[in-house]
Amino acid sequence: MDNSVLYKGVYISKELFDEIKNMRQLPDDEIDYSDIPPLTDEQLARMKENRRRRKKLENAAG
């Protein structure tokens, strides 16, 4: 018997699926971000607004 699960179009192990499911239920304040370096001022200056989100918001507004 195959012990895999289809998750977002990809077959993964049942164990990995359960781990993902548990992480998704973790509250934001319990997520450890310490291994992610902070963005530099240069990186922040290069950021652009997400056009898809803007269009979705504009369409929802009217």
PDB file of N, CA, C and O in Angstrom:
ATOM      1  N   MET A   1       0.836  -1.185   0.000  1.00  0.00           N
ATOM      2  CA  MET A   1       0.000   0.000   0.000  1.00  0.00           C
ATOM      3  C   MET A   1       0.884   1.253   0.000  1.00  0.00           C
ATOM      4  O   MET A   1       1.843   1.353   0.764  1.00  0.00           O
ATOM      5  N   ASP A   2       0.543   2.193  -0.862  1.00  0.00           N
ATOM      6  CA  ASP A   2       1.309   3.436  -0.977  1.00  0.00           C
ATOM      7  C   ASP A   2       0.987   4.350   0.199  1.00  0.00           C
ATOM      8  O   ASP A   2      -0.181   4.554   0.531  1.00  0.00           O
ATOM      9  N   ASN A   3       2.019   4.895   0.824  1.00  0.00           N
ATOM     10  CA  ASN A   3       1.847   5.767   1.982  1.00  0.00           C
ATOM     11  C   ASN A   3       2.113   7.222   1.584  1.00  0.00           C
ATOM     12  O   ASN A   3       2.856   7.930   2.264  1.00  0.00           O
ATOM     13  N   SER A   4       1.493   7.669   0.464  1.00  0.00           N
ATOM     14  CA  SER A   4       1.699   9.036   0.024  1.00  0.00           C
ATOM     15  C   SER A   4       0.362   9.756  -0.066  1.00  0.00           C
ATOM     16  O   SER A   4      -0.701   9.141  -0.156  1.00  0.00           O
ATOM     17  N   VAL A   5       0.454  11.092  -0.037  1.00  0.00           N
ATOM     18  CA  VAL A   5      -0.725  11.944  -0.054  1.00  0.00           C
ATOM     19  C   VAL A   5      -0.517  12.992  -1.141  1.00  0.00           C
ATOM     20  O   VAL A   5       0.587  13.513  -1.300  1.00  0.00           O
ATOM     21  N   LEU A   6      -1.566  13.300  -1.881  1.00  0.00           N
ATOM     22  CA  LEU A   6      -1.496  14.361  -2.877  1.00  0.00           C
ATOM     23  C   LEU A   6      -1.720  15.686  -2.166  1.00  0.00           C
ATOM     24  O   LEU A   6      -2.788  15.926  -1.602  1.00  0.00           O
ATOM     25  N   TYR A   7      -0.699  16.550  -2.198  1.00  0.00           N
ATOM     26  CA  TYR A   7      -0.764  17.848  -1.540  1.00  0.00           C
ATOM     27  C   TYR A   7      -0.334  18.914  -2.536  1.00  0.00           C
ATOM     28  O   TYR A   7       0.820  18.947  -2.964  1.00  0.00           O
ATOM     29  N   LYS A   8      -1.270  19.786  -2.904  1.00  0.00           N
ATOM     30  CA  LYS A   8      -1.008  20.869  -3.858  1.00  0.00           C
ATOM     31  C   LYS A   8      -0.362  20.358  -5.141  1.00  0.00           C
ATOM     32  O   LYS A   8       0.570  20.970  -5.663  1.00  0.00           O
ATOM     33  N   GLY A   9      -0.862  19.238  -5.643  1.00  0.00           N
ATOM     34  CA  GLY A   9      -0.409  18.709  -6.919  1.00  0.00           C
ATOM     35  C   GLY A   9       0.836  17.848  -6.862  1.00  0.00           C
ATOM     36  O   GLY A   9       1.342  17.432  -7.904  1.00  0.00           O
ATOM     37  N   VAL A  10       1.349  17.569  -5.659  1.00  0.00           N
ATOM     38  CA  VAL A  10       2.573  16.781  -5.507  1.00  0.00           C
ATOM     39  C   VAL A  10       2.310  15.665  -4.492  1.00  0.00           C
ATOM     40  O   VAL A  10       1.673  15.883  -3.461  1.00  0.00           O
ATOM     41  N   TYR A  11       2.807  14.477  -4.802  1.00  0.00           N
ATOM     42  CA  TYR A  11       2.689  13.387  -3.842  1.00  0.00           C
ATOM     43  C   TYR A  11       3.804  13.489  -2.816  1.00  0.00           C
ATOM     44  O   TYR A  11       4.982  13.562  -3.165  1.00  0.00           O
ATOM     45  N   ILE A  12       3.417  13.494  -1.544  1.00  0.00           N
ATOM     46  CA  ILE A  12       4.379  13.548  -0.435  1.00  0.00           C
ATOM     47  C   ILE A  12       4.033  12.440   0.543  1.00  0.00           C
ATOM     48  O   ILE A  12       2.947  11.864   0.487  1.00  0.00           O
ATOM     49  N   SER A  13       4.968  12.145   1.443  1.00  0.00           N
ATOM     50  CA  SER A  13       4.716  11.092   2.424  1.00  0.00           C
ATOM     51  C   SER A  13       3.650  11.545   3.420  1.00  0.00           C
ATOM     52  O   SER A  13       3.478  12.738   3.670  1.00  0.00           O
ATOM     53  N   LYS A  14       2.954  10.585   3.972  1.00  0.00           N
ATOM     54  CA  LYS A  14       1.934  10.877   4.992  1.00  0.00           C
ATOM     55  C   LYS A  14       2.568  11.599   6.175  1.00  0.00           C
ATOM     56  O   LYS A  14       1.947  12.486   6.761  1.00  0.00           O
ATOM     57  N   GLU A  15       3.797  11.231   6.534  1.00  0.00           N
ATOM     58  CA  GLU A  15       4.483  11.859   7.665  1.00  0.00           C
ATOM     59  C   GLU A  15       4.744  13.344   7.378  1.00  0.00           C
ATOM     60  O   GLU A  15       4.531  14.192   8.245  1.00  0.00           O
ATOM     61  N   LEU A  16       5.203  13.654   6.168  1.00  0.00           N
ATOM     62  CA  LEU A  16       5.455  15.047   5.797  1.00  0.00           C
ATOM     63  C   LEU A  16       4.147  15.820   5.761  1.00  0.00           C
ATOM     64  O   LEU A  16       4.096  16.968   6.202  1.00  0.00           O
ATOM     65  N   PHE A  17       3.092  15.211   5.243  1.00  0.00           N
ATOM     66  CA  PHE A  17       1.783  15.857   5.215  1.00  0.00           C
ATOM     67  C   PHE A  17       1.325  16.200   6.626  1.00  0.00           C
ATOM     68  O   PHE A  17       0.836  17.304   6.869  1.00  0.00           O
ATOM     69  N   ASP A  18       1.479  15.270   7.550  1.00  0.00           N
ATOM     70  CA  ASP A  18       1.082  15.519   8.941  1.00  0.00           C
ATOM     71  C   ASP A  18       1.910  16.646   9.561  1.00  0.00           C
ATOM     72  O   ASP A  18       1.385  17.457  10.324  1.00  0.00           O
ATOM     73  N   GLU A  19       3.200  16.694   9.235  1.00  0.00           N
ATOM     74  CA  GLU A  19       4.066  17.757   9.742  1.00  0.00           C
ATOM     75  C   GLU A  19       3.629  19.123   9.201  1.00  0.00           C
ATOM     76  O   GLU A  19       3.599  20.105   9.943  1.00  0.00           O
ATOM     77  N   ILE A  20       3.296  19.181   7.925  1.00  0.00           N
ATOM     78  CA  ILE A  20       2.819  20.425   7.320  1.00  0.00           C
ATOM     79  C   ILE A  20       1.510  20.851   7.973  1.00  0.00           C
ATOM     80  O   ILE A  20       1.324  22.023   8.300  1.00  0.00           O
ATOM     81  N   LYS A  21       0.619  19.906   8.160  1.00  0.00           N
ATOM     82  CA  LYS A  21      -0.673  20.203   8.770  1.00  0.00           C
ATOM     83  C   LYS A  21      -0.483  20.778  10.176  1.00  0.00           C
ATOM     84  O   LYS A  21      -1.156  21.736  10.555  1.00  0.00           O
ATOM     85  N   ASN A  22       0.432  20.192  10.941  1.00  0.00           N
ATOM     86  CA  ASN A  22       0.695  20.684  12.292  1.00  0.00           C
ATOM     87  C   ASN A  22       1.314  22.083  12.275  1.00  0.00           C
ATOM     88  O   ASN A  22       0.975  22.923  13.108  1.00  0.00           O
ATOM     89  N   MET A  23       2.221  22.332  11.327  1.00  0.00           N
ATOM     90  CA  MET A  23       2.837  23.665  11.237  1.00  0.00           C
ATOM     91  C   MET A  23       1.813  24.723  10.858  1.00  0.00           C
ATOM     92  O   MET A  23       1.885  25.854  11.340  1.00  0.00           O
ATOM     93  N   ARG A  24       0.866  24.374  10.007  1.00  0.00           N
ATOM     94  CA  ARG A  24      -0.159  25.347   9.585  1.00  0.00           C
ATOM     95  C   ARG A  24      -1.046  25.749  10.748  1.00  0.00           C
ATOM     96  O   ARG A  24      -1.625  26.835  10.736  1.00  0.00           O
ATOM     97  N   GLN A  25      -1.160  24.892  11.750  1.00  0.00           N
ATOM     98  CA  GLN A  25      -1.997  25.191  12.900  1.00  0.00           C
ATOM     99  C   GLN A  25      -1.236  25.965  13.981  1.00  0.00           C
ATOM    100  O   GLN A  25      -1.832  26.394  14.968  1.00  0.00           O
ATOM    101  N   LEU A  26       0.063  26.145  13.802  1.00  0.00           N
ATOM    102  CA  LEU A  26       0.898  26.842  14.766  1.00  0.00           C
ATOM    103  C   LEU A  26       0.590  28.339  14.735  1.00  0.00           C
ATOM    104  O   LEU A  26       0.606  28.941  13.661  1.00  0.00           O
ATOM    105  N   PRO A  27       0.308  28.955  15.892  1.00  0.00           N
ATOM    106  CA  PRO A  27       0.059  30.406  15.909  1.00  0.00           C
ATOM    107  C   PRO A  27       1.302  31.173  15.470  1.00  0.00           C
ATOM    108  O   PRO A  27       2.426  30.729  15.703  1.00  0.00           O
ATOM    109  N   ASP A  28       1.095  32.324  14.835  1.00  0.00           N
ATOM    110  CA  ASP A  28       2.204  33.131  14.324  1.00  0.00           C
ATOM    111  C   ASP A  28       3.230  33.464  15.391  1.00  0.00           C
ATOM    112  O   ASP A  28       4.428  33.477  15.111  1.00  0.00           O
ATOM    113  N   ASP A  29       2.781  33.733  16.613  1.00  0.00           N
ATOM    114  CA  ASP A  29       3.721  34.135  17.656  1.00  0.00           C
ATOM    115  C   ASP A  29       4.592  32.983  18.158  1.00  0.00           C
ATOM    116  O   ASP A  29       5.507  33.199  18.953  1.00  0.00           O
ATOM    117  N   GLU A  30       4.316  31.777  17.705  1.00  0.00           N
ATOM    118  CA  GLU A  30       5.141  30.632  18.085  1.00  0.00           C
ATOM    119  C   GLU A  30       6.109  30.210  16.975  1.00  0.00           C
ATOM    120  O   GLU A  30       6.846  29.238  17.137  1.00  0.00           O
ATOM    121  N   ILE A  31       6.113  30.927  15.860  1.00  0.00           N
ATOM    122  CA  ILE A  31       7.007  30.607  14.746  1.00  0.00           C
ATOM    123  C   ILE A  31       8.368  31.240  14.998  1.00  0.00           C
ATOM    124  O   ILE A  31       8.458  32.426  15.316  1.00  0.00           O
ATOM    125  N   ASP A  32       9.424  30.449  14.856  1.00  0.00           N
ATOM    126  CA  ASP A  32      10.791  30.932  15.079  1.00  0.00           C
ATOM    127  C   ASP A  32      11.359  31.463  13.766  1.00  0.00           C
ATOM    128  O   ASP A  32      11.640  30.696  12.845  1.00  0.00           O
ATOM    129  N   TYR A  33      11.524  32.767  13.689  1.00  0.00           N
ATOM    130  CA  TYR A  33      12.070  33.417  12.498  1.00  0.00           C
ATOM    131  C   TYR A  33      13.542  33.770  12.673  1.00  0.00           C
ATOM    132  O   TYR A  33      14.099  34.483  11.838  1.00  0.00           O
ATOM    133  N   SER A  34      14.175  33.300  13.716  1.00  0.00           N
ATOM    134  CA  SER A  34      15.534  33.734  14.051  1.00  0.00           C
ATOM    135  C   SER A  34      16.574  33.353  12.988  1.00  0.00           C
ATOM    136  O   SER A  34      17.642  33.963  12.936  1.00  0.00           O
ATOM    137  N   ASP A  35      16.287  32.368  12.151  1.00  0.00           N
ATOM    138  CA  ASP A  35      17.254  31.966  11.127  1.00  0.00           C
ATOM    139  C   ASP A  35      17.102  32.753   9.824  1.00  0.00           C
ATOM    140  O   ASP A  35      17.839  32.518   8.866  1.00  0.00           O
ATOM    141  N   ILE A  36      16.148  33.687   9.789  1.00  0.00           N
ATOM    142  CA  ILE A  36      15.929  34.503   8.599  1.00  0.00           C
ATOM    143  C   ILE A  36      16.578  35.865   8.820  1.00  0.00           C
ATOM    144  O   ILE A  36      16.195  36.581   9.746  1.00  0.00           O
ATOM    145  N   PRO A  37      17.549  36.238   7.994  1.00  0.00           N
ATOM    146  CA  PRO A  37      18.209  37.532   8.187  1.00  0.00           C
ATOM    147  C   PRO A  37      17.246  38.688   7.890  1.00  0.00           C
ATOM    148  O   PRO A  37      16.384  38.569   7.019  1.00  0.00           O
ATOM    149  N   PRO A  38      17.390  39.793   8.606  1.00  0.00           N
ATOM    150  CA  PRO A  38      16.517  40.936   8.334  1.00  0.00           C
ATOM    151  C   PRO A  38      16.824  41.529   6.960  1.00  0.00           C
ATOM    152  O   PRO A  38      17.947  41.422   6.466  1.00  0.00           O
ATOM    153  N   LEU A  39      15.818  42.154   6.348  1.00  0.00           N
ATOM    154  CA  LEU A  39      16.011  42.799   5.048  1.00  0.00           C
ATOM    155  C   LEU A  39      16.833  44.070   5.231  1.00  0.00           C
ATOM    156  O   LEU A  39      16.687  44.782   6.225  1.00  0.00           O
ATOM    157  N   THR A  40      17.684  44.337   4.273  1.00  0.00           N
ATOM    158  CA  THR A  40      18.493  45.557   4.314  1.00  0.00           C
ATOM    159  C   THR A  40      17.654  46.730   3.799  1.00  0.00           C
ATOM    160  O   THR A  40      16.605  46.526   3.188  1.00  0.00           O
ATOM    161  N   ASP A  41      18.113  47.941   4.046  1.00  0.00           N
ATOM    162  CA  ASP A  41      17.422  49.124   3.530  1.00  0.00           C
ATOM    163  C   ASP A  41      17.351  49.087   2.007  1.00  0.00           C
ATOM    164  O   ASP A  41      16.351  49.502   1.421  1.00  0.00           O
ATOM    165  N   GLU A  42      18.405  48.590   1.368  1.00  0.00           N
ATOM    166  CA  GLU A  42      18.424  48.486  -0.097  1.00  0.00           C
ATOM    167  C   GLU A  42      17.350  47.513  -0.585  1.00  0.00           C
ATOM    168  O   GLU A  42      16.641  47.804  -1.548  1.00  0.00           O
ATOM    169  N   GLN A  43      17.230  46.372   0.068  1.00  0.00           N
ATOM    170  CA  GLN A  43      16.209  45.402  -0.323  1.00  0.00           C
ATOM    171  C   GLN A  43      14.809  45.983  -0.134  1.00  0.00           C
ATOM    172  O   GLN A  43      13.942  45.808  -0.990  1.00  0.00           O
ATOM    173  N   LEU A  44      14.590  46.663   0.969  1.00  0.00           N
ATOM    174  CA  LEU A  44      13.281  47.264   1.222  1.00  0.00           C
ATOM    175  C   LEU A  44      12.957  48.329   0.180  1.00  0.00           C
ATOM    176  O   LEU A  44      11.809  48.444  -0.248  1.00  0.00           O
ATOM    177  N   ALA A  45      13.955  49.106  -0.231  1.00  0.00           N
ATOM    178  CA  ALA A  45      13.743  50.156  -1.225  1.00  0.00           C
ATOM    179  C   ALA A  45      13.376  49.572  -2.591  1.00  0.00           C
ATOM    180  O   ALA A  45      12.669  50.221  -3.361  1.00  0.00           O
ATOM    181  N   ARG A  46      13.840  48.367  -2.904  1.00  0.00           N
ATOM    182  CA  ARG A  46      13.554  47.734  -4.203  1.00  0.00           C
ATOM    183  C   ARG A  46      12.198  47.035  -4.235  1.00  0.00           C
ATOM    184  O   ARG A  46      11.752  46.611  -5.301  1.00  0.00           O
ATOM    185  N   MET A  47      11.541  46.909  -3.097  1.00  0.00           N
ATOM    186  CA  MET A  47      10.268  46.193  -3.048  1.00  0.00           C
ATOM    187  C   MET A  47       9.204  46.930  -3.848  1.00  0.00           C
ATOM    188  O   MET A  47       9.181  48.159  -3.907  1.00  0.00           O
ATOM    189  N   LYS A  48       8.318  46.141  -4.465  1.00  0.00           N
ATOM    190  CA  LYS A  48       7.222  46.692  -5.253  1.00  0.00           C
ATOM    191  C   LYS A  48       5.920  46.104  -4.745  1.00  0.00           C
ATOM    192  O   LYS A  48       5.883  45.001  -4.200  1.00  0.00           O
ATOM    193  N   GLU A  49       4.868  46.854  -4.933  1.00  0.00           N
ATOM    194  CA  GLU A  49       3.550  46.395  -4.526  1.00  0.00           C
ATOM    195  C   GLU A  49       3.142  45.194  -5.375  1.00  0.00           C
ATOM    196  O   GLU A  49       3.450  45.125  -6.565  1.00  0.00           O
ATOM    197  N   ASN A  50       2.455  44.264  -4.755  1.00  0.00           N
ATOM    198  CA  ASN A  50       1.956  43.096  -5.464  1.00  0.00           C
ATOM    199  C   ASN A  50       0.773  43.529  -6.331  1.00  0.00           C
ATOM    200  O   ASN A  50      -0.287  43.874  -5.807  1.00  0.00           O
ATOM    201  N   ARG A  51       0.948  43.512  -7.645  1.00  0.00           N
ATOM    202  CA  ARG A  51      -0.081  44.003  -8.562  1.00  0.00           C
ATOM    203  C   ARG A  51      -1.346  43.150  -8.506  1.00  0.00           C
ATOM    204  O   ARG A  51      -2.452  43.682  -8.605  1.00  0.00           O
ATOM    205  N   ARG A  52      -1.200  41.855  -8.349  1.00  0.00           N
ATOM    206  CA  ARG A  52      -2.381  40.986  -8.272  1.00  0.00           C
ATOM    207  C   ARG A  52      -3.251  41.363  -7.089  1.00  0.00           C
ATOM    208  O   ARG A  52      -4.473  41.451  -7.203  1.00  0.00           O
ATOM    209  N   ARG A  53      -2.609  41.586  -5.952  1.00  0.00           N
ATOM    210  CA  ARG A  53      -3.365  41.937  -4.750  1.00  0.00           C
ATOM    211  C   ARG A  53      -4.059  43.289  -4.944  1.00  0.00           C
ATOM    212  O   ARG A  53      -5.209  43.458  -4.540  1.00  0.00           O
ATOM    213  N   ARG A  54      -3.371  44.242  -5.554  1.00  0.00           N
ATOM    214  CA  ARG A  54      -3.966  45.558  -5.786  1.00  0.00           C
ATOM    215  C   ARG A  54      -5.189  45.423  -6.681  1.00  0.00           C
ATOM    216  O   ARG A  54      -6.222  46.033  -6.402  1.00  0.00           O
ATOM    217  N   LYS A  55      -5.095  44.638  -7.749  1.00  0.00           N
ATOM    218  CA  LYS A  55      -6.226  44.449  -8.644  1.00  0.00           C
ATOM    219  C   LYS A  55      -7.389  43.773  -7.921  1.00  0.00           C
ATOM    220  O   LYS A  55      -8.548  44.142  -8.112  1.00  0.00           O
ATOM    221  N   LYS A  56      -7.070  42.784  -7.093  1.00  0.00           N
ATOM    222  CA  LYS A  56      -8.115  42.086  -6.358  1.00  0.00           C
ATOM    223  C   LYS A  56      -8.836  43.068  -5.412  1.00  0.00           C
ATOM    224  O   LYS A  56     -10.060  43.030  -5.295  1.00  0.00           O
ATOM    225  N   LEU A  57      -8.078  43.935  -4.748  1.00  0.00           N
ATOM    226  CA  LEU A  57      -8.656  44.916  -3.838  1.00  0.00           C
ATOM    227  C   LEU A  57      -9.490  45.940  -4.608  1.00  0.00           C
ATOM    228  O   LEU A  57     -10.560  46.341  -4.151  1.00  0.00           O
ATOM    229  N   GLU A  58      -8.999  46.361  -5.775  1.00  0.00           N
ATOM    230  CA  GLU A  58      -9.742  47.321  -6.583  1.00  0.00           C
ATOM    231  C   GLU A  58     -11.053  46.714  -7.071  1.00  0.00           C
ATOM    232  O   GLU A  58     -12.088  47.379  -7.062  1.00  0.00           O
ATOM    233  N   ASN A  59     -11.011  45.465  -7.493  1.00  0.00           N
ATOM    234  CA  ASN A  59     -12.223  44.798  -7.968  1.00  0.00           C
ATOM    235  C   ASN A  59     -13.237  44.597  -6.843  1.00  0.00           C
ATOM    236  O   ASN A  59     -14.444  44.694  -7.062  1.00  0.00           O
ATOM    237  N   ALA A  60     -12.743  44.319  -5.653  1.00  0.00           N
ATOM    238  CA  ALA A  60     -13.644  44.111  -4.509  1.00  0.00           C
ATOM    239  C   ALA A  60     -14.283  45.423  -4.067  1.00  0.00           C
ATOM    240  O   ALA A  60     -15.401  45.422  -3.552  1.00  0.00           O
ATOM    241  N   ALA A  61     -13.583  46.549  -4.265  1.00  0.00           N
ATOM    242  CA  ALA A  61     -14.083  47.841  -3.837  1.00  0.00           C
ATOM    243  C   ALA A  61     -15.192  48.370  -4.755  1.00  0.00           C
ATOM    244  O   ALA A  61     -15.977  49.228  -4.354  1.00  0.00           O
ATOM    245  N   GLY A  62     -15.248  47.873  -5.940  1.00  0.00           N
ATOM    246  CA  GLY A  62     -16.318  48.419  -6.760  1.00  0.00           C
ATOM    247  C   GLY A  62     -16.144  48.178  -8.162  1.00  0.00           C
ATOM    248  O   GLY A  62     -16.979  48.589  -8.967  1.00  0.00           O
TER     249      GLY A  62
END
